[in-house]
């Protein structure tokens, strides 16, 4: 029996998108746009297993990970979280 994985794209919330764009606009004065890749929900059919992939945002060659309705973001992987209020500061430190 083969596993069938259902993939459903999750749109980034308008509130989260606004916060990311605001942080980038402050840092780059509108010259640099983040590359945004929506996350998705992966469900293994006929099981109760599911995985939510985070939204991926690439800013100046750095990978940032976000989840809707969370007050944190991650850089490169999910090992360390940072407060969303520090995003602009973090972007400034990495560029």
C-alpha positions in Angstrom: 0.0 0.0 0.0 1.5 3.3 -1.1 1.2 6.4 1.1 -0.7 9.3 -0.4 0.2 12.7 0.9 -2.2 15.6 0.4 -0.6 19.0 0.1 -2.7 22.1 0.7 -1.2 25.6 0.5 -1.7 27.9 3.4 -1.9 31.6 2.6 0.1 33.9 4.9 -2.2 36.1 7.0 -2.5 39.7 6.0 -1.4 40.8 9.5 1.8 38.7 9.3 2.5 39.8 5.7 2.1 43.5 6.8 4.6 43.1 9.6 7.2 41.5 7.4 6.8 44.2 4.7 6.9 46.9 7.3 10.2 45.6 8.7 11.7 45.3 5.2 10.5 48.8 4.3 12.1 50.3 7.3 15.4 48.6 6.6 15.6 48.8 2.8 13.6 52.0 2.2 11.5 50.1 -0.4 14.5 49.0 -2.5 14.5 45.4 -1.5 11.4 43.1 -1.5 11.3 39.9 0.4 10.7 36.6 -1.5 7.7 35.0 0.1 6.8 31.3 -0.2 3.6 30.3 1.4 3.6 27.3 3.8 1.4 24.3 3.4 -0.4 21.6 5.2 0.7 18.0 4.4 -1.7 15.3 5.4 -1.0 11.6 5.1 -4.3 10.2 3.8 -6.2 7.6 5.9 -4.1 8.6 9.0 -4.3 11.2 11.7 -0.8 12.5 10.7 -0.3 16.0 9.5 2.5 18.5 9.3 2.3 22.3 8.9 5.2 23.7 6.9 6.1 27.3 7.8 5.9 30.2 5.5 9.4 30.8 4.1 10.7 34.4 3.5 14.0 35.1 2.0 15.5 38.4 2.9 19.0 39.3 1.6 19.9 35.6 1.2 18.7 34.7 4.8 15.9 32.3 5.3 13.2 33.3 7.8 10.4 30.9 8.9 6.9 32.1 10.1 3.6 30.6 11.2 0.3 32.4 11.0 -1.0 33.5 14.4 2.5 33.1 16.1 4.4 35.9 17.8 7.7 34.4 16.8 9.9 33.8 13.8 12.8 31.4 13.1 16.0 31.8 11.1 17.2 28.9 8.9 15.5 26.1 11.0 13.1 25.7 13.9 15.7 25.3 16.6 15.6 28.9 17.9 12.7 31.3 18.0 12.9 35.1 18.1 10.1 37.5 19.0 8.3 39.0 15.9 8.8 42.4 17.4 12.6 42.0 16.9 12.3 41.1 13.1 13.5 44.5 11.9 16.4 44.5 14.3 17.3 41.0 13.2 17.2 41.9 9.6 19.5 44.9 10.3 22.0 42.7 12.1 22.2 40.2 9.2 22.7 42.6 6.3 
